[in-house]
């Protein structure tokens, strides 16, 4: 972890269209940013191209790097596209159909009578049983029959599998059989990736634990190959700095830890942006925020209270639940590329997207269907050229698209049709914001809205108006905030153990388990080279009322009464009530954090009201008016301006609506405020 005055860190976030890079000198706080086209066929190529661009811009040598951070969607895409390795599952005899049975739940948005259970990632033909049984309390009921494991290995060899997941009954209470099974399989199947549930998710619930172990095994060969390729490219470039990868929990981990549990990176992309938003807000003295990350295809929404990023274990990737700790956010299909269409005289927007190719009609890459971006172009919200002048927009193509596919079928003028597209997209996002706020007992008006991503700042004021929020913070570099977030991310790991049997809180027994988990956390700190002064741990308890099927996570306390009080308070905050029922302790967890050194933040020099670079015609509900366009690079601390206005910069465009005013904070962020009517 960088701590010396000469530390130079670089972060690379690979997206579907562009790869974003941020380079920081920890001693001076100087930052350099770069964008380069992604290479889907070999993401490591864009990874290295981006590093070269940033280093060239900074005039620094590759050998000077002391830390390389990376956010990747390789594991996510492999799971979503079912392109992982050919995987088999080894389980306890009698539980071959654990994946097929799954849960009785039907997705809320699905039709009760037509929903079809998705195809499982491992068919029954590749599920092999072994003779053993650990009882619920961790006691050995049936000793492991090693000959049955050897027989399983022979059967798997005939299947020509590339990865094996081992998930035995109640292994979370006693991992002895599972570990021995993995040892035998690894020796008998050279070259085949073997992973166990105790390496990935040593917690209760057989279906979720088996599925997570299977998905981890499926992506393990691909991630191992990818990480190895990155390390070779770095070595060839003369970079000896350690490679750290972003996890779904908002922290980073070393390459070796990711090789062992690659599923931890499944939702790492959006997590990095949330970390970056929280860091920029903290620099402004703001602790309570709602982040809205709007890209080309989706919008990711997250609520942060008191500066603490909340985690959940109820996330999913595609059709599969993935109960690993991840940043608690909601994702919807609403982005700059979301398609607008009219069917049966009704306008809808998204979730389908134009993608990177052909993209919006305004991009001039052959797209003809109208998108949210095209609506912004029609209304004059975007400058004629993007990416520092490197990308020209085709305004006429955008107008034709909106006119032909939306305005004419609905009998509207083009500007009204474009406003309708944006209104629908904004209301979709407002609904998602209410999911993370109102539905969880929070009033969004008590929070600052932080829009980012390439399209986020275009929607900030509109979303705030719909939600009654009166302060919006535009980060310094909204379009590359995921890369900035990597630079601000701490090292993180979770160590958990489900109790042999759920029951009343017993502080003494729980203390023994937490001590064992703390020892594992200490070993992890040592392996990652985290200095003693940078080590932080937190003890967490997962509890439920007797008879409930899900737990809530609360900070551990020294007495049973305090633990139960925290649970009851949390339950009431989420659901509006607490029960007069016994409280059960199910799982204990240690959250280990290696605190990253905070790069020096150089205050922005003071500035006066800037001169606009031009004025453009922008269409509002009350008609068109001339609006000044400002270059954000000319802003200084204390600079103030009134809306309507457009603020242009390399990575994004900010639309300041009428009635809003902006002030530049010394950190470089823009604070937009609206006075009460």
HELIX and SHEET records of a PDB file:
HELIX    1   1 UNK A   43  UNK A   58  1                                  16    
HELIX    2   2 UNK A   62  UNK A   64  5                                   3    
HELIX    3   3 UNK A   74  UNK A   80  1                                   7    
HELIX    4   4 UNK A   98  UNK A  101  1                                   4    
HELIX    5   5 UNK A  124  UNK A  126  5                                   3    
HELIX    6   6 UNK A  146  UNK A  159  1                                  14    
HELIX    7   7 UNK A  176  UNK A  188  1                                  13    
HELIX    8   8 UNK A  197  UNK A  200  1                                   4    
HELIX    9   9 UNK A  206  UNK A  236  1                                  31    
HELIX   10  10 UNK A  255  UNK A  260  1                                   6    
HELIX   11  11 UNK A  262  UNK A  265  5                                   4    
HELIX   12  12 UNK A  268  UNK A  283  1                                  16    
HELIX   13  13 UNK A  361  UNK A  363  5                                   3    
HELIX   14  14 UNK A  372  UNK A  379  1                                   8    
HELIX   15  15 UNK A  395  UNK A  402  1                                   8    
HELIX   16  16 UNK A  403  UNK A  407  3                                   5    
HELIX   17  17 UNK A  408  UNK A  410  1                                   3    
HELIX   18  18 UNK A  414  UNK A  436  1                                  23    
HELIX   19  19 UNK A  438  UNK A  440  5                                   3    
HELIX   20  20 UNK A  444  UNK A  446  5                                   3    
HELIX   21  21 UNK A  456  UNK A  467  1                                  12    
HELIX   22  22 UNK A  478  UNK A  480  5                                   3    
HELIX   23  23 UNK A  481  UNK A  488  1                                   8    
HELIX   24  24 UNK A  507  UNK A  528  1                                  22    
HELIX   25  25 UNK A  532  UNK A  534  5                                   3    
HELIX   26  26 UNK A  560  UNK A  575  1                                  16    
HELIX   27  27 UNK A  632  UNK A  634  5                                   3    
SHEET    1   A 6 UNK A  31  UNK A  37  0                                        
SHEET    2   A 6 UNK A  18  UNK A  25 -1                                        
SHEET    3   A 6 UNK A   8  UNK A  14 -1                                        
SHEET    4   A 6 UNK A  67  UNK A  71  1                                        
SHEET    5   A 6 UNK A 242  UNK A 246  1                                        
SHEET    6   A 6 UNK A 252  UNK A 254 -1                                        
SHEET    1   B 4 UNK A 127  UNK A 130  0                                        
SHEET    2   B 4 UNK A  87  UNK A  92  1                                        
SHEET    3   B 4 UNK A 163  UNK A 167  1                                        
SHEET    4   B 4 UNK A 193  UNK A 196  1                                        
SHEET    1   C 2 UNK A 133  UNK A 134  0                                        
SHEET    2   C 2 UNK A 140  UNK A 142 -1                                        
SHEET    1   D 4 UNK A 308  UNK A 309  0                                        
SHEET    2   D 4 UNK A 299  UNK A 305 -1                                        
SHEET    3   D 4 UNK A 289  UNK A 294 -1                                        
SHEET    4   D 4 UNK A 448  UNK A 452  1                                        
SHEET    1   E 3 UNK A 308  UNK A 309  0                                        
SHEET    2   E 3 UNK A 299  UNK A 305 -1                                        
SHEET    3   E 3 UNK A 330  UNK A 332 -1                                        
SHEET    1   F 2 UNK A 311  UNK A 312  0                                        
SHEET    2   F 2 UNK A 326  UNK A 327 -1                                        
SHEET    1   G 2 UNK A 316  UNK A 317  0                                        
SHEET    2   G 2 UNK A 320  UNK A 321 -1                                        
SHEET    1   H 2 UNK A 338  UNK A 343  0                                        
SHEET    2   H 2 UNK A 346  UNK A 353 -1                                        
SHEET    1   I 2 UNK A 385  UNK A 386  0                                        
SHEET    2   I 2 UNK A 391  UNK A 392 -1                                        
SHEET    1   J 4 UNK A 471  UNK A 474  0                                        
SHEET    2   J 4 UNK A 670  UNK A 674 -1                                        
SHEET    3   J 4 UNK A 660  UNK A 664 -1                                        
SHEET    4   J 4 UNK A 640  UNK A 642 -1                                        
SHEET    1   K 4 UNK A 491  UNK A 503  0                                        
SHEET    2   K 4 UNK A 583  UNK A 594 -1                                        
SHEET    3   K 4 UNK A 535  UNK A 545 -1                                        
SHEET    4   K 4 UNK A 552  UNK A 555 -1                                        
SHEET    1   L 4 UNK A 614  UNK A 620  0                                        
SHEET    2   L 4 UNK A 623  UNK A 631 -1                                        
SHEET    3   L 4 UNK A 645  UNK A 648  1                                        
SHEET    4   L 4 UNK A 653  UNK A 656 -1                                        
END                                                                             
